[in-house]
Amino acid sequence: MLRGVASVAEDATERAHQLRSIFTKDHDRIISTGVRSDSTIRVHEALKQRALLSIATACTVTGLTPPPVRKAISTLASLGIVDEITGKQRDLVFRYRRYADVLQEDARV
């Protein structure tokens, strides 16, 4: 039983390290663009709190209006950080791709 607990703890620690690395690398990529990086960083911070995010939720969490949030999401998408998952024209939801992949990897075990 204790080995199982230790294994789960080690796995959680490894995933936390993976996420920290992903967040840091993506932050650095955003900064390197220099394009509206303040808004993009704010949306990225919101995505770090939840792997799925709509424009409306991003506005609420960041305090930004829809135009800068849309531009930030566009920048994040062009960097391959987020992708749109609904396939709809309205009420889009964006996924922090590598963050979600780490979470889904856990679900497959």
C-alpha positions in Angstrom: 0.0 0.0 0.0 2.7 2.5 0.9 4.5 1.7 -2.4 1.3 2.6 -4.2 1.1 5.9 -2.3 4.8 6.6 -3.0 4.2 5.8 -6.7 1.3 8.2 -7.0 3.2 10.9 -5.2 6.2 10.5 -7.5 3.9 10.6 -10.6 2.2 13.8 -9.3 5.6 15.4 -8.7 6.8 14.5 -12.1 3.7 15.9 -13.7 4.1 19.1 -11.7 7.6 19.5 -13.0 6.4 18.8 -16.6 3.8 21.5 -16.3 6.2 24.0 -14.8 8.6 23.4 -17.7 5.7 23.8 -20.2 4.5 27.0 -18.6 8.0 28.5 -18.5 8.9 27.6 -22.1 5.6 28.9 -23.4 6.0 32.1 -21.3 9.4 32.7 -22.9 8.0 32.1 -26.4 5.2 34.6 -25.8 7.7 37.2 -24.5 9.9 36.6 -27.6 7.1 37.6 -29.9 6.9 41.1 -28.4 3.5 41.5 -30.0 0.9 42.6 -27.4 2.7 40.4 -25.0 1.1 41.9 -21.9 -2.5 40.8 -22.9 -1.1 37.5 -24.2 0.7 36.9 -20.9 -2.5 37.6 -19.0 -4.5 35.1 -21.1 -1.7 32.6 -20.7 -1.8 33.1 -16.9 -5.6 32.4 -17.1 -4.9 29.2 -19.1 -2.5 28.0 -16.5 -5.4 28.0 -14.0 -7.6 26.0 -16.3 -6.6 24.1 -19.4 -9.9 25.0 -21.2 -11.0 28.6 -21.7 -13.6 30.5 -23.6 -13.3 34.1 -24.7 -15.9 35.2 -22.1 -14.2 33.4 -19.3 -10.8 34.8 -20.3 -12.4 38.3 -20.2 -13.7 37.7 -16.7 -10.5 36.2 -15.4 -8.1 38.7 -16.9 -10.2 41.9 -16.8 -9.5 42.4 -20.5 -12.2 43.2 -23.1 -12.9 40.7 -26.0 -10.7 42.4 -28.7 -7.4 42.0 -26.8 -8.4 38.5 -25.6 -9.2 37.4 -29.2 -5.8 38.9 -30.3 -4.0 37.1 -27.4 -5.7 33.8 -28.3 -4.8 34.3 -31.9 -1.1 34.8 -30.9 -1.2 31.7 -28.6 -2.8 29.7 -31.4 -0.1 30.8 -33.9 2.6 29.7 -31.4 0.9 26.3 -31.1 0.1 26.8 -27.5 -3.7 26.7 -27.8 -6.2 25.2 -30.2 -9.9 25.6 -30.6 -11.8 22.4 -29.7 -15.5 23.1 -30.4 -15.4 23.5 -34.1 -18.2 26.0 -33.8 -18.6 29.5 -35.1 -19.6 31.0 -31.7 -18.9 30.2 -28.1 -15.5 28.9 -28.9 -13.5 27.0 -26.3 -9.7 26.9 -26.4 -7.5 24.2 -25.0 -4.0 24.7 -23.6 -2.7 21.9 -25.7 0.4 20.6 -23.9 -1.2 21.2 -20.5 -4.3 19.2 -21.5 -2.1 16.4 -22.9 -0.3 16.0 -19.6 -3.7 15.8 -17.8 -5.0 13.3 -20.3 -1.9 11.2 -20.0 -2.8 10.8 -16.3 -6.3 9.7 -17.2 -5.0 6.9 -19.5 -2.9 5.3 -16.8 
